[in-house]
Amino acid sequence: MEKKQIMILAALVVMLAIIVYLLYGETQAGVVANGDLLTPMAGDGLLLEELQFGKNLDIWFMLMLVAFLMIFIKKYEWGVALAVLLSAAASFVVYLGIQQFYFDEAWNQALLIRAVICSITVVIAIGVFLGTVRMWQYLLVGVGFAFVYALVEWLLVQDLGFGTATDPGGSILVHMCAAYFGLGVALGIREKRAFDEPMYTTTHSVTFVWLASMLLWMLWPSFVTSLQPLENITWGTITCYMAGIGSVISAYAVCMLCQGKVNPLTYTYAMLCGPVAIGAPLLSVGPWGALLIGVIAGAVSALCFIYLQPWFCSKIGVLDVMGVHNLHGVGGWMGAIFVCIAVGSIASLGMAVIVFALTLITGAIIGVIVKLTRGDIDGFATDDVDFIKNEEPVAEA
């Protein structure tokens, strides 16, 4: 191991020690520290409806931005956009059906927010195997995922013998669920030819990623506080932005220390790991604890993109196309660990293990179904298969 890598690891250990100290006693007075992403807001009905309407639109906006976050492969841009729309639409409709006809839920802004959170989760998940299935199969994945997500959502509010998980901002429900469901599908498909796809980028396509990442970072507090009581929204916004600031700084530092320059795809993804990791301890830490969580999360995520990705994909035998595990999987685990430290309970970590196993297995089952219904497929990560094009011919040399 090189000296600079040792220095990075040492710095992370020091910061972890500091965060253990700062996490305790930093919760805002009066904050519901065990807040839940599924808990409806209380208070003035009209005010809440207006506030939730705005947050509902924000999350839909974020969902569409995730598409642009994944539009970096040359000649594979329209396919990403359509895959996002199809998987989101299928999961949204099926989730609402499950909630109305099985759980007898009433239609309101809170239900619509929960439905779009389900959809944004599956949109993240498809990033693992994006470009390796037929376009209509994103509808199939969306339908299957809605059932898995509804089950995970129900489990998160149950006491399974070790207490109830704390996850107000979705580190477990959204990010871990997305990462390991997506990996499960990829393992079920086992498309090894994806390793041979060069996946070239252009300055133009990566500029879309920069824009999406920066706007997602800005909108993140709206997402993590979308179903919180009014009195928790300001605190959740504070800790989310502080964690985001931390990962913006540390991801850059790691890129420079390890590679001498910034790989824009590594950086634009890793800078979002602070908001991912703060999801579970959102209301259980103070501003400085949140900043340190973000610093650690951004650094670890960047290191995973640089060093873990090649090893991890070779070991499991499938390609994580968008590096979803390096951001959402790793960030979700960090959120579960940090909140356990903050609240002095292992409930969230226990639930994280259950979600990991459940989503990986159900994802693999759906992946096998996808593989059996896919048939032969030629060409990966290309728009040529699904779209009518009218491009100017390339002049011969």
N, C-alpha and C positions, 0 to 999 in steps of 0.2 A: 504494500500500500504506500502511495506517495505521501510525502510530508504534508502537502497542502490538504490532502484528503483526511489525514490524521487530525490536522488542525480543525477542519470542519466538524468532524465527529466530536472532538473535544469541546468545541464551542456549543454543540448541540447538547452535550451532557451537562455543561454548566447552565445553559438556559433551562433545561428540564428541572434542575435542582432549584433554580430561582422560581420557576413557575409553581412548583409544589408549595413553596413558601407563600407566594402571593395569591394563590387560588383561594386560600381559606380567609373568611371574613371580609371578602370584597363584594359580596352580593349587596345590591342596593336595598336599603331599608324599605320594606313593604312590597318588594318584588316577589311574585310567586315563583320560587326557585325551581319547583318541580313542574313548571308549565309544560303543556303538551301541545304538539302541533295539531292535534285533533280536537282540542278544547275550544268550543265556540266562544266568541267574545260576549261580554255582558255589558249592559248599559243602555243608553238611549237608542231605541230601535232605529230611528231615521238616520241619526248620525253614523251608527255602525253600518247600516246598509250602504250609505254613501262612501264610507271609508273602505269597506270591503269591495265595493264595485270598482274603485280605483286600483286596489291591490289585485283584484281578479284580472284586470286588463294588464297590469304590470307583469304578472306571471305568464300570461299568454305572450306578451312581448318577449319575455325572457326565453320562453320555449322556442319562438322563431329565431331568436339570436343564437340558440344552441346549434341550429342548422348552419349559420354562418361561421360559428366556431369550428365546424367540421369541414367547411368548404376550403380545403387547401390543396387537394390533389388535382393536378392538372387534368383537364378533360373529364372531371367528375364533380360537377357542381350542381347541375340540374337534378341529378339522381339523388344527391344528398337532400336537397330541398323537398323533393317529392316523397322520399322515404320518411322524412320527419312529419310531413303532413298526414301521410297515410297511417303511420303508427300512432300518432297523436289522436287522430279522429277515431280510430277503432277503439283505443283504450278509453277515451273520454265517454263515448256512448255506452260501452259495455259496463264501465264502472258505475255510471249513473243508473243503469238498469239494475245492477246488483244492489245498490244502496236503496233504490225505491222498492223493488219487488221482494227482496230478501230481508233487508234491515228496516223497511218501512220508513225511510228517511223522507223528510219534507223538502221540497225544492226551495232553495234560498241561496243567498250569496255564499254562505259558508260551504254548502254542498258543492256549488260550482267551483269554488276555490280548491276544495279537496279533489275534485275531478281533474282539474287542470294540473294539480300537483302530481296526480297519478300519470297524466300524459307526459309531463316534462321528465318524469322519472324513466319512462320507457324510451323516450327520445334520447336520453343520456345512454341508456343501455344498448341501443342499437349501434352506438359508436364502436362497440367492441368488434362487431362482425359486419360493419357497414361495407357494402359493395360486394359481398360474397353470396347473396341470396337473390332470388327473383323479386321484382318490385312488388308483385301482389302479396308476397309473403310477409311484408311489413304489416299488412292488415292482419294476417294470421298471428303474428307475434304480438301485436297490440291487443287483440282479443284475449289471447292466453295470459298476457301480463296483467290485465285488469283483474282477473281472478286471483292471481298470486299477490298482487298489491293489496287487494281488499283483505286477504287473509293476514298479511303482514301488519296492515294497519290495525286490524282487530286484535292481533296478538300483543301489539305494543301497549295497549291500555289494560292488559290482563296482568294479574299477579300470578306468575307461574311457580311460585314457591320461593323466589328470591327477591321479591319486591317488584315494584312497577318501574319500568325504564323511564329515564328523564331524557327527552329528545325534542325540545320545543322547536328547534330549527331544522330538523330532518337529517342530521348526520347519519343516522341509522336507517330511518324510514325511506329516505330518498336516495342518498348517495351510496350506502352499502347495498341497498336493494338493487339499484341500477347496475353497479359494477359487477356484482356476483350473479345476477340474473343474466346479464350480457355475456359474462364469461361462461356461464352454464350453456347458453345457446351456442356459443362458439365451440365449446367442447362437444356438444351433440352433433354439430355440423362437421367438425374436424376437417376444415378446408386448408390443407397444407400448401396448396398452390398459391395462397395469398402471400406467403413469404417471398415469393419470386416477383411480386409486383413492385416495380421501382418506385411508384407513387411520387413522381416528380412534382415540384411546386413551382409557382410563379410569384413574382413580387405582387402582382394583382391579387392572386388568390389568398396569399398570406395577409395582405392588407385587410381583407374581410375578417380574418381571424382576429387581428388586432382590434378592429372596431367592435366586434362582437364581445371580446373579452373585456374591454374597457366599459362597455355599456352594461354587461352582466354584473361586473363589479359594482357599478353605481347603483343598480336596481336591487342588489341582493338583500338589503335590509327590508324591503317591501315583501320579499318572499318569506323570510324567516319570521316575520312578525304578522303575517297575513291572518292568522287565526288566534292571535294573542289578545288577552284583555287589554283595554285601553291603557291601563296603568303600567303595562309592561313594554309598550311599543317604543318609548324613548330609550329605555335601558337596552332593549334588544338592538336598536339602531346604533347606539354608542358602541356596544361590544362587537357588533358585526363589522362596522367600519374600522375599528381599531385592529381587529384581526386581519382585515383586508389590507390595511396599511402595512402590517407586519410582514405579510407574505409578498407584497410588492417589493419590499426592500430585500428580504432574505433570498427570494428566488433570483433576483439580479446578482446578489453577491455570490451565490453558488455557481451561477452560469459563468461569471467572470473568473472565479477561482479555479473552476474545473476545466473550462474550455477556452478561456482567454477572450472570447467574444460571446455575444448573446445569440443563442439559437432561438429565433422568435417563436417557434412552436412549443419549445420547452417552457419558455418564459411566460407566454400568454396563457398557458394552461396552469402552470405552477403558481402564478400570482393569485389564482382563485382558490387555492387550497386553504388559505386562512378562513374565508367565509364558509367553506365546506366543514372544516374542523370545529368551528365555533358553534355549529348548529346545535349540538347536544348541550354544551355548557353555556349556551347563550345568556341565560338569566342567572347563572350560578357563579359567575366571576365578575370582577371589576374591569375597568378600562385597561389597566396595565397588565393584568393577567391575560386579558383578551389579546393585547398586543403581542405578548410573549407566545401565546398559542399560535398566533399568525406567523410569527417569525420562525418558530419551529416547523409549522406545517408547510410553509413555503419552501424552506430549505430541504425538508425531507422529500417533498414532492418533486422538486427539481432534481435531487439526487436519484430518485427513482426513475425519472425520465431518462437521465443520462446513463445510469449504471444498471438499474434493476430491469428495465424493459427488455433488453436483448436476452438476458439470462432467464427471466421469468417466462417469456414467450417460448423460448427453446425448451424449457423444462416441461411446460404443460402441453406443448405440441400444437398450439394455435396462436395466431397473431392477433394481439389486441390492437386493432387498426388505429384507433384514435388515442391509445394510451389511457383508456378510461380508468383502469385500475390504479394508475399512478396518481391520479387526482382524486377520484371519487371513492375508490376502495380504500386506499391508504388514508385519505383525509377522513373518511368515515370511521375507521378504526381509531384514529387519533382523537376524534371527537368523543367516542365512547370511553376511551381511556381517561381523557381529561375530565369528563364529567364525573366519572367514578372517584377521581381524586378530589374533585370539588365538593361533592355531596357526601363523601364517605360511605359509598355503597357500591357493590359490584353488580347491581341490578342491570344497569345499562350495558355493561360488558357481557353479562350473561345473555341478554337479549340480542346483542350484536352477534354472538356465536350462533344463536338459533336462526337469525335472519341470514347469516352467511350460509349455513347448511341448507336451509329451506329454499332460498333463491337459487343457489347453485344447482341443487337437484331438480327443482321444477324447471329451471332454465334449460338444463340438459335434456329433459324430457321433451320440451317444446323444440329444442334444437334437433333432436332425432326426427320429430314429426316434420320439421322444415326440410331436413335432408331427404326424407322419404318422398316428399311431395315436390321437391325441387327439380328432379331429373338432371340431365346433363346441362352444364352451363359453360359457356365459352366467354372468356373475358371478365376481368374483375375491375371494379372501381372505374367504370367507363360509362359515359352517357350515350355511347353509340348504340347500345342494346335497346334502349327504351324510348328514344326521342327522335323526332324528325328534325333534321338539321339542314341549314342552308348556308354553310360557311363557304367563303371564297376559297377556291382551290389553292394549295400551296404551289408556288412556282418552282418548276424543276431547275436544278442547278445546271 
